[in-house]
């Protein structure tokens, strides 16, 4: 089935292309956040340590890195599709 017909786009597919680019931009914003979050948890400024303790998470780098890595990996998997 033609994707333009499937998604209700015009014959040139402009609304499909806009939707794809909107998704890519939103995914890029999420990925940028995850990267920033991971870097901040690796360098561990005091504000990150305090915030992590306030929400009840352990402050060790392994836990912090694995949670950021998992979120980043999930976002990249979705971005690749």
C-alpha positions, 0 to 999 in steps of 0.5 A, spaced: 500 500 500 502 506 498 504 510 504 501 517 502 494 513 501 495 509 508 497 516 512 492 520 508 497 524 505 497 528 498 500 524 492 507 528 493 507 526 501 508 532 504 504 531 510 508 524 511 515 528 510 513 533 515 510 528 520 517 524 520 521 530 521 517 532 527 518 525 530 525 526 528 526 533 531 522 531 538 526 524 538 533 529 537 530 533 543 529 527 548 536 524 546 540 531 547 536 531 554 539 524 555 546 525 553 546 532 558 543 528 563 548 522 563 554 527 562 551 531 569 551 524 572 558 522 570 561 529 573 557 529 579 556 536 581 553 537 588 546 539 585 546 532 581 548 529 588 543 532 592 537 532 587 538 524 586 538 523 594 532 527 594 528 522 590 531 516 593 536 514 588 543 511 590 548 516 588 553 511 586 556 512 578 554 505 576 546 506 578 546 513 575 550 511 569 546 505 567 539 508 568 541 514 563 544 509 558 538 505 558 534 511 557 539 513 551 539 506 548 531 506 548 531 513 545 536 511 540 532 505 538 526 509 537 530 514 533 533 509 528 526 507 526 
